[in-house]
């Protein structure tokens, strides 16, 4: 992996595997793996889990659907 420093546990990341395919998902420190987000919150499929050693690069992603906690919506 080019970036030897790993993301924080449960971080939303964009990661690229050894085949050059970029994927969005979550880093799971306990599993030592990156898990691709498939849009389904069901049980994890082992086909979407990528060990740390199979990842060549990664970067943090910001959550898009979570409103800013500093903004209050008044209806």
Long-range contacts (C-beta under 8 A, 24 or more apart in sequence): 1-52, 1-53, 1-55, 1-56, 1-57, 1-58, 2-56, 2-57, 3-57, 3-58, 6-52, 7-58, 7-60, 11-60, 12-37, 12-60, 12-61, 12-62, 12-63, 13-58, 13-59, 13-60, 13-61, 14-58, 14-59, 14-60, 14-61, 15-50, 15-55, 15-57, 15-58, 15-59, 16-55, 16-56, 16-57, 16-58, 17-50, 17-54, 17-55, 17-56, 18-54, 18-55, 18-56, 20-56, 23-50, 24-61, 25-50, 27-58, 34-58
